[in-house]
Amino acid sequence: MKILIVCSGNYEEVERDFSIRRPFIYDQVEALKPYIEKCDIFFIKGKGVFGYLKNVFKLREKLSCNKYDLIHAHYGLSGVIACLAALLKKIPVITTFHGTDITHKKKFIFSIIAILLSDKRVFVSNKLIEKSKYFLFKKNYYEIPCGVDLSLFQPRSKVEASKKLNINPYQRRILFSSAFQNSVKNFGLAQKAVEKLNLKYEILEIKNRSREEVSYLLNASDVLLMTSFTEGSPQIIKEAMASNCPIISTDVGDVKKILGKTKNCYLVEFDENEITQKLEDLLKYPRRSNGRDFISSYSNTYIADKLLKVYKSVN
């Protein structure tokens, strides 16, 4: 089977930055490669709707020069581009919807088009399916979250992980789920909460970090804090679970489902006082979670197997 992955590629050095900017897609592609004859990637370059539309012709040209059994697009707008390019070639298109393409009003318009045109639809959480249900006329959609690399994200000692990162192993440390300036991640709320803490701490952001560095950060931190307004199926939550890192998160996407009954992990309201209270509890008496006991169904190999079944269903 020969697959073409279509996704955004607006990075300075696409091949290098792909694993940093879109780690969940990168990991999925790497997990699929051993089971597929050929897996190429088409990076969409251009800003805005018109910038994206220019890629229809470039993608059509690539399809003319190569034979693929299907296209797997990531995010709604990429799905639209893939469907338009594949229309004359009659190549099946599967589109995965990751979150903001459904929860963001303007982006959702294009996702509706992708939902209607795609041969199969994959949603990373049931909440996204619920938001899209009025446009799903047949049972040709699936709930498949992105997987996590359990060989990379695993429990390590805080001392070992801190030394790898060249940071103080004895510092109380909060890891924020993304870059501070990412508006959807709502750092403002996190900042208000941590400023009320009655103990010394440092808070680090996840920005321009390799997959290995993120795995060490989760082990070098006492708690992962996520205060996002919206999410699909946040990868960092699964990675924290695999690393036994305690989690404090707002109830977004499928976080509640992922956490389940995991110890030392908390769902919170958008309330700075509640978040401060939970942070003080985990920082004053540091302990790890037992998240790894519950994360096997999100492993890359398990998710890859589910995707392969979807691929085979369109041929």
Buried (B, 14 or more C-beta within 10 A) or exposed (E): BEBBBBBBBBBEEBEEBBBBBBBBBBBBBBBBEEBBEEBEBBBBBBEEEEEBBEBBEBBBEBBEEEEBBBBBBBBBBBBBBBBBBBEEEEBBBBBBBBBBBBBBEEBBEBBBBBBEBBBBBBBBBBBBBEBBEEBBEEEBBBBBBBBBBBEBBBBBEBEEBBBBBEBEBEBBBBBBBBEBEBEBBBBEBBBBBBEEBEEEBEBBBBEEBEBEBBBBBBBBBBBBBBBBEBBBBBBBBBBBBBBBBBBBBBEBBBBEEBBEEBEBBBBBEBEBEBBBBBBBBBBEEBEBBBBBEBBEEBBBBBBBBBBBEBBEEBE
